[in-house]
Amino acid sequence: MLMVGLTGGIGSGKSAVAARLAERGAVVIDADRVAREVVAPGTEGLAEIVAAFSERVLDPAGALDRAALGAVVFADESARRRLEAITHPRVRARTAALVAAAAPDAVVVNDVPLLVEVGLAPTYHLVVVVQAAVATRLARLARDRGMERAEAERRIAAQADDARRRAAADVVLTNDGSLAELHAAVDALWRERLGPYEANLRARRAGGPQRVELTEADPTWPQQYARLAARIRHALAPADLRIDHIGSTAVPGLAAADVIDIQLTVPTLAEADGALARRLGEAGFPRVPGEWWDDPRPPGGERWEKRLHGAADPARPVNVHVRAVDSPGWRHALLMRDHLRADPDQRAAYLLLKRELSASAPGGAAYGTANDPWFDEEHLRAEEWAAQTGWRP
């Protein structure tokens, strides 16, 4: 099943997105609702809270008085941690039970207001952020909740800002327009990305054709890589394997095909199979069938073996190159990246080569550059640079 994290600031319209996704067929798990369920009257969670903080946190009907509890824990770090030790495990357990009850082909949407603040983004296959201008949010909070402006501003300020949420987002839904416009955006997301992603994930196949057209440098490529790497790292934990952003999208300012290349370092290629390949597939990075090799530099030697994984997400092409530490292909990928980062002249020459090949063979040149003689010369230049600077991978 596909696990989607949904979040957004107060007044952004996150609940409207969750409702629309539910109408399309998603299984929506509301974190706030789960948090209320685990401390409802008669639950062990509420009994433990009362034991820890006394009956002063109950209302006259015997239910949890959230305002009273907030007054107790708001300014007391130890009290807050005690409360979290009671509620968080129960919320996790209840959420896991709801996920387990979903169908194998479900798109499960976890609606979590503080998803970014508590660092949950890497635990999902995809993170969707709903955003709206502060003025729009203030107007909604006044109109829909009767909230005073000062209180609304305080609550907005207490949450992560838009920049921090966008950094965690694979998808940003802007909700400054009408409800019909929001629904149209959600429907497109469901049709074009979530549904195909779930099908690819279940089949353990990479999603869609790679984008081979040369595009101008995207300043968000490193940020996109960071999200993907965090997802891989979470999937492989507790193993702490080296992960690097490689290829053209790892070189600032360099035009490239819009594909994020990632190098995952393993002790030996034998360890790239079995459990590691399975866990990568479950995280949304299935193994690409076949045997995969890198061309040797300089040419004429034995090819460099590797494993290759792709992305089940149809909207974000990714190559995960799994290479053994200290192998020639592993070293070459890091050396090329670092030399191009450090040498503006070679970076410019490589960009010129890319543009020439793209113009002569539109649509397919971006992946045809590895056999160009320029790469043989660049390999020698990079090795000279490494020797002069003392570069190490």
C-alpha positions in Angstrom: 0.0 0.0 0.0 1.0 3.6 -0.6 1.6 5.7 2.6 1.0 9.4 2.1 1.7 12.0 4.8 -0.7 15.0 4.6 0.0 18.2 6.5 -0.5 22.0 6.4 -0.8 24.9 8.7 -3.9 25.8 10.6 -6.5 27.4 8.2 -4.7 26.1 5.1 -7.5 23.7 4.1 -5.8 20.4 4.9 -9.1 18.9 6.1 -10.8 19.7 2.8 -8.0 17.9 1.0 -8.3 14.9 3.3 -12.0 14.8 2.7 -11.6 14.9 -1.1 -9.0 12.2 -1.0 -11.4 10.0 1.0 -14.1 10.6 -1.7 -11.6 9.4 -4.3 -11.0 6.2 -2.3 -8.1 6.9 0.1 -8.1 5.5 3.6 -7.7 8.7 5.7 -6.2 8.4 9.2 -6.7 11.6 11.2 -3.9 12.0 13.7 -5.9 14.4 15.8 -8.9 12.1 16.0 -6.7 9.2 16.9 -5.1 11.3 19.7 -8.5 12.0 21.1 -9.6 8.4 20.9 -6.7 7.1 22.9 -7.6 9.4 25.9 -11.4 9.1 25.6 -13.4 8.4 28.8 -12.9 4.8 30.0 -9.5 4.3 28.2 -6.3 3.3 29.9 -4.7 6.4 28.3 -7.0 8.8 30.2 -6.6 6.8 33.5 -2.8 7.1 33.2 -3.0 10.8 32.5 -5.2 11.3 35.6 -2.7 9.2 37.7 0.1 11.5 36.5 -1.6 14.9 36.7 -4.6 14.4 39.1 -8.3 14.9 38.4 -7.8 18.6 37.9 -7.3 17.8 34.1 -10.9 16.4 33.9 -14.0 18.3 33.1 -17.3 17.9 35.1 -18.4 15.0 32.8 -15.2 13.1 33.4 -13.6 13.7 30.0 -10.2 15.2 29.4 -10.1 19.0 29.8 -7.5 19.8 27.2 -7.2 23.4 28.3 -6.6 22.4 31.9 -4.0 19.8 30.8 -2.4 22.3 28.5 -2.0 24.8 31.4 -0.2 22.1 33.4 2.3 21.0 30.7 2.7 24.1 28.6 5.5 25.6 30.6 6.9 22.4 32.2 9.2 20.4 30.0 9.2 17.4 32.3 5.4 17.3 32.5 5.1 17.6 28.7 7.5 14.6 28.2 5.5 12.6 30.8 2.4 13.3 28.8 4.0 12.4 25.5 5.2 9.1 27.1 1.6 8.3 27.8 0.0 9.4 24.5 2.5 8.9 21.8 2.9 5.1 22.0 -0.9 4.7 22.1 -1.3 7.0 19.0 1.4 5.0 17.2 -0.2 1.7 18.1 -3.7 2.8 17.1 -2.4 4.2 13.8 -0.5 1.0 13.0 -3.7 -1.0 13.7 -5.7 1.2 11.2 -3.0 0.9 8.6 -3.0 -2.9 9.1 -6.7 -3.0 8.5 -6.5 -1.3 5.2 -6.5 -3.3 1.9 -3.2 -4.2 0.3 -3.9 -1.9 -2.6 -5.0 1.1 -0.5 -3.7 4.6 -0.6 -3.4 5.4 3.1 -3.3 9.1 3.9 -2.1 10.0 7.3 -3.4 13.5 8.2 -0.9 14.9 10.7 -0.9 18.6 11.6 2.7 18.5 13.0 4.2 16.1 10.6 7.0 18.4 9.7 7.6 19.6 13.3 8.1 16.1 14.6 10.2 14.9 11.7 7.9 12.2 10.3 8.3 13.1 6.6 10.8 10.2 5.8 8.4 7.6 7.1 6.0 8.1 4.1 6.3 7.3 0.4 5.1 10.8 -0.4 4.4 14.0 1.6 1.6 16.4 0.5 1.6 19.9 2.0 -1.4 22.2 1.7 -0.5 25.9 1.9 -2.4 29.2 1.7 -1.4 32.8 2.2 -1.5 34.0 5.9 -4.2 36.5 5.1 -6.3 33.7 3.6 -5.8 31.6 6.7 -6.6 34.4 9.1 -9.9 35.1 7.2 -10.8 31.4 7.3 -10.1 31.0 11.0 -12.3 34.1 11.8 -15.1 33.0 9.5 -15.2 29.2 10.1 -14.0 29.0 13.8 -14.8 32.4 15.1 -11.2 32.8 16.2 -9.9 36.2 17.3 -7.1 37.5 15.1 -4.5 37.6 17.9 -5.2 33.9 18.7 -5.1 32.9 15.1 -1.8 34.7 14.6 -0.4 33.0 17.7 -1.3 29.6 16.5 0.1 30.2 13.0 3.4 31.4 14.5 3.6 28.3 16.8 3.7 26.0 13.8 6.4 25.4 11.1 6.6 28.2 8.5 5.8 27.6 4.9 9.4 27.4 3.8 10.1 24.5 6.3 6.9 22.7 5.1 7.8 23.1 1.5 11.3 21.6 2.1 9.6 18.5 3.4 7.0 18.4 0.6 6.9 16.2 -2.5 3.7 17.9 -3.5 2.5 21.4 -2.6 -1.2 22.1 -3.1 -1.9 25.9 -3.0 -5.3 26.7 -1.6 -6.0 30.4 -2.0 -8.8 29.9 -4.6 -12.2 28.2 -4.5 -13.1 24.8 -3.2 -13.8 23.7 -6.8 -10.2 24.6 -7.7 -8.8 22.7 -4.8 -10.9 19.7 -5.6 -9.6 19.8 -9.2 -6.0 19.8 -8.0 -6.6 16.9 -5.6 -8.4 14.9 -8.3 -5.4 15.4 -10.7 -3.0 14.4 -7.9 -5.0 11.2 -7.3 -5.3 10.4 -11.0 -1.9 11.2 -12.2 0.3 10.4 -9.2 -1.2 8.6 -6.2 -3.0 5.9 -8.1 -0.2 5.1 -10.5 2.3 5.3 -7.6 0.4 2.7 -5.6 0.1 0.4 -8.6 3.8 0.6 -9.3 4.7 0.1 -5.6 2.6 -3.0 -5.4 4.1 -4.4 -8.6 7.6 -3.4 -7.5 8.3 -1.5 -10.7 9.8 1.8 -11.5 7.2 4.3 -12.7 7.2 5.8 -16.1 9.9 6.7 -18.7 12.9 8.6 -17.6 13.1 12.2 -18.6 16.0 12.5 -21.0 15.5 16.0 -22.2 18.0 18.6 -21.1 16.5 21.1 -18.7 17.9 24.2 -17.0 19.4 23.7 -13.6 16.7 23.4 -10.8 17.9 24.9 -7.5 15.6 22.5 -5.7 17.4 19.4 -6.9 19.6 19.1 -3.8 16.5 19.5 -1.6 14.7 16.8 -3.6 17.7 14.6 -3.2 17.7 15.2 0.6 14.1 14.0 0.9 14.8 10.9 -1.1 17.9 10.1 0.8 16.1 10.5 4.1 13.5 8.1 2.9 16.1 5.5 1.9 18.0 6.0 5.2 14.8 5.4 7.2 14.0 2.3 5.1 17.4 0.8 5.7 17.7 1.6 9.4 19.4 0.6 11.6 22.0 0.0 8.8 23.9 3.3 8.4 25.0 3.2 4.8 26.6 6.1 3.0 24.3 7.9 0.6 25.4 10.5 -1.9 23.9 12.8 -4.5 25.8 12.2 -7.7 25.4 13.0 -11.4 24.6 16.3 -13.1 21.8 17.3 -10.7 24.4 17.2 -7.9 26.4 20.0 -9.6 25.0 23.4 -8.9 24.1 25.4 -12.0 24.5 22.6 -14.4 21.7 21.8 -16.9 20.7 18.2 -16.8 18.0 15.6 -17.4 15.5 15.9 -14.6 16.6 12.7 -12.9 18.0 12.5 -9.4 21.0 10.2 -9.3 21.8 8.7 -5.9 24.7 6.5 -4.9 24.1 4.0 -2.1 27.3 2.5 -0.8 27.4 -1.2 0.3 30.3 -3.2 1.7 30.0 -5.7 -1.1 27.5 -6.2 -4.0 26.4 -9.5 -2.5 24.9 -7.3 0.3 22.9 -5.3 -2.3 20.5 -8.2 -2.8 18.1 -9.9 -0.5 16.8 -7.9 2.4 18.3 -4.6 1.2 16.7 -4.8 -2.2 13.4 -5.8 -0.6 13.4 -2.9 1.8 14.3 -0.4 -0.9 11.4 -1.7 -3.0 9.0 -1.4 -0.1 10.2 2.2 0.4 9.3 3.1 -3.2 12.7 2.3 -4.9 12.3 -1.1 -6.7 15.1 -3.0 -8.3 15.4 -2.5 -12.1 15.6 -5.9 -13.6 18.7 -7.0 -15.5 22.4 -6.7 -15.1 23.9 -3.3 -14.8 27.4 -2.0 -15.4 29.4 1.2 -15.6 31.7 1.8 -18.6 35.3 1.7 -17.4 37.6 4.7 -17.4 39.9 4.6 -19.3 38.1 2.4 -21.8 39.3 -1.1 -22.5 39.2 -2.5 -19.0 36.6 -4.6 -17.3 33.2 -3.1 -16.8 32.2 -2.0 -13.3 29.3 -4.0 -11.9 26.5 -2.4 -9.8 22.9 -2.7 -8.9 20.3 -0.3 -10.1 17.0 0.7 -8.5 14.4 3.2 -9.8 11.5 5.1 -8.3 7.9 3.8 -8.2 6.8 7.4 -8.1 5.8 8.2 -11.7 6.4 11.9 -11.2 9.9 11.8 -9.7 12.4 9.8 -11.8 15.3 8.5 -9.7 18.3 6.3 -10.3 19.7 4.6 -7.2 23.1 3.2 -8.1 24.2 0.6 -5.6 27.9 0.2 -5.7 30.5 -1.4 -3.5 32.7 0.9 -1.4 36.1 1.6 -2.9 35.1 0.0 -6.2 36.2 1.9 -9.4 32.6 2.9 -10.3 31.9 4.1 -6.8 35.1 6.2 -6.8 34.5 7.6 -10.3 31.0 8.8 -9.6 32.2 10.8 -6.6 35.4 12.1 -8.4 33.4 13.3 -11.4 30.9 15.1 -9.3 33.5 16.8 -7.1 35.8 17.8 -9.9 32.9 19.5 -11.8 31.8 21.2 -8.7 35.3 22.6 -8.2 36.3 23.5 -11.8 34.1 26.1 -13.5 36.0 25.7 -16.8 35.3 21.9 -17.0 31.7 22.5 -15.8 31.2 25.0 -18.7 32.8 22.6 -21.2 30.6 19.7 -20.0 27.5 22.0 -20.3 28.5 22.9 -23.8 28.9 19.2 -24.7 25.5 18.5 -23.3 23.8 21.3 -25.3 25.5 20.2 -28.5 24.4 16.6 -28.1 21.0 17.7 -27.1 20.7 19.8 -30.2 21.9 17.1 -32.5 19.8 14.3 -30.9 16.9 15.9 -29.1 15.1 13.8 -26.5 17.8 11.2 -26.1 21.2 12.9 -25.8 21.2 13.4 -22.0 22.1 9.7 -21.4 24.3 9.3 -24.5 27.2 11.5 -23.2 29.1 8.7 -21.3 30.6 7.4 -24.6 31.8 10.7 -25.8 35.7 11.1 -25.9 35.3 14.2 -23.7 34.7 11.8 -20.8 38.0 10.0 -21.3 39.8 13.3 -21.2 37.8 14.5 -18.2 38.7 11.3 -16.4 42.4 12.2 -16.8 41.9 15.8 -15.8 39.9 14.7 -12.7 42.6 12.3 -11.7 45.2 15.1 -12.0 43.0 17.4 -9.9 42.6 14.7 -7.3 46.4 14.2 -7.1 47.1 17.9 -6.8 44.4 18.6 -4.2 44.7 15.4 -2.2 41.1 14.6 -2.9 39.6 11.5 -1.3 36.2 10.1 -1.8 
